[in-house]
Amino acid sequence: MNTLSIEELVEHAKKGDNTAFNKLVKLWYTRIYNYSFKFFGEHDLAMEVTQKTFISLHHHLEKLRDAQFFKAWIYQIATNYCKEEVRKQKRKWVLPFVSFKKQVDEEIFTDIKTSEKGPEHLIEEAEINKLVIKALKKLPEEQRTVVIMKEYECLKFKEIAEILQLSENTVKSRMYYGLKHLKEIFDKWNIKKENFYYEL
């Protein structure tokens, strides 16, 4: 089972193979959680979306006709639940500056490389990540979604367009304005471009 591709796991899971389905969950759970966390900046909401995503996956996987579209499909489910949670919010939620619990830091900021970096540098990167998530929360929802998918989930514009059911040009436009707004926010906070791994 360990040697099966994602597509093969999907096909097995569609036939009722619980081992294959559990393997899919193991492979994708952290990724969907991280995506949801960056969208909200809040652990409980990210957990809610992640749980709902995999419950929906379990109930409706047989409806996925072509296994090669699994990645786009699971992101589409997660994105829909993110939007659903946004609609449920009765007030605007603002991310606290440094209110992250230690275990959340360790679980979420997986893009921090620990090799060849001293403790002070790691602390600085962790703080930058917190500010990035705070800034992402300030973006309009449509821009935030595209920026997270492209810059953090490393999806291609074509994949994002399929997930969001938009044209590639629309996705690229949202990406452009999203990064533009992020740059304005970081300039206001006096955070320099070299602190980030992607182009602003």
N, C-alpha and C positions, 0 to 999 in steps of 0.2 A: 504493500500500500504506500510505503514511503516514496517509492519511485514513480508514482503516478503524477501526471501533470494536473494542473488546475482543471483543464477541460475534462480529463478522465475522471477526476474526483467528482466533478459536477454530474457527469453521466451516471456514475455509480450511485451517487446520492439521490438522484432523481428516481432511481429504481428501488429506493428504500434502504440503501446500505448506510446504516447509522455510523459505522466506522469512517466511511468516506465523508459524511456530513460533518462529523466531529473534527475531522482533519481540516476541512474547509474553515470551520469556526476558529480553530487554532491558528491557521495561517492568516486569517483576515481580521480577527477580533481587535487586536492592538491597533491595526491600521485604521479601522473604522472609528475606534475610540479616539485616536489621535486627531483624525479629521474632525470629529464632532467637538472635541475639546477646543481645537483652534477656532472653530466656528463660534462657540459660546464663551470660551474662557472659563468654564464652570464645570466642575467634576460631576455633579449630580445630573445636570442636563445631558452631558456627554454620555454618561452611563445609561440614562433613559433612552436616548436615541440609539445607542449601540444595542441595548437589549431588544428594543422594538425591531431594529433592522434584522437581527438574526431570528427573531420569532417569525417575522414576515418571510424571511428566507426559507425557514423550515416549512411554512405553510404553503408557499407558492413556488418553490423551486421547480416543480414539474412544469410550470408554465413557461419557463425559459426554453425556447425552442432550440437555440444554438448556444452551446456551451462557450464558444469563443467570445461571446458578449457578456460573460459573467461579470467581469470587472466593471464595465459600464453599468450593468444592471444593479449591482450591489451599491455602487455609489449613488445611483439614482434613487434607490430606496432610502439610503441614509440621508440624502439631501432633502427628500420629501419630508422625512420626519424632523429634520432640522427646521424646515420652514413651518411645519406644524407646531413645533415648540415655540417658535418665534411668535406665531399668532396667538398662542396661549398666554404669552407674557402680558400682564396688565400694566406694567410700568417698565420704563427703560432700565436695563440692568447695566451697571458700571463696574468694570473690573477693578477690584482693590489693587493697589500698587504692589504690595508685597505680602499678600495674605495666603500664598500657596502653602499647603502642607508639604512636609518633607517627602512623604511617600508619593504624592502627586508629582512633585518635581522629578523624582527618580523615575517614575513611570512614563511621564509624558515627554520630557525633553531628551528624546533618544537620539536627536541629531547632534548632540554635543559629543565630540570625540575626546575620549579620555587619554588616549595615547599621546605621549610627548607634550603634555600640557600640565603646568603646575596648578595647585589649588586656587591661587588668586585668579588665574586666567579662566578657570572653569566657573568660578563664582561670577565673574564678569559676563561670561557667555550666558549663564543662567538668568542673570538680571536682564540682559538684552532680549532673551527669549520671552520673558514676562512682558517687557515693553512692546514687543512685536504683537503678542496676543492682545494686549490692551489696545494697540493701534488698529489691529484688524477689526476689533469690535466697533470701532468708530466708522468703519466703511459702510456704505449702503449694502444691504444684504446681497444684492446681485453681484456687486463687485467683490465682496468678501468671498463669496462662494468660488468664483473663478480664480482669484488669487491663491486661495488655499489649495484648490485642485491642481493648479499649474506649478506653483512654487514649492509646495510642501508635499503633495502627493505625486508630483512629477508626471502628471497626465499630459498627453498631447492635446493640442487645440482641437483636433478632430474628435478625440475621445470625450473631451468636455462638451463639445457641441452635441454629441450623441446623447450624453447623459442629461443635459439640460434641454435638449430638443430645440436648439438654436442654430443659427448659421455660424460658421467659423468666424466670419467677419464680426458678428455681434460679440462673440466670445473674446476676440482679440481687442475689440473696442473696450469692453468691460475691464479687461486685463490692463490695458493702457491707462484708463482713468483710475483704476484701483491702485496701481503702482504710483501714479501721479499724486493721488491723495495721500498715500502712505509717505511719500517723500515730503509732502507739505507738513504732515504731522511730525515726522522725525526732525525736520528742519526747525519746527517750532519748539521741539523738545531738546534741540541742540545735540542730536545724535548724528554722528558722522556716517557717511556712506560706507567706509571701510569696515564698519562693524557687521556688515551683512554679506552673506555669501551670494546673494543674487543682485541683479542690476536694478537700481531704482531710477 
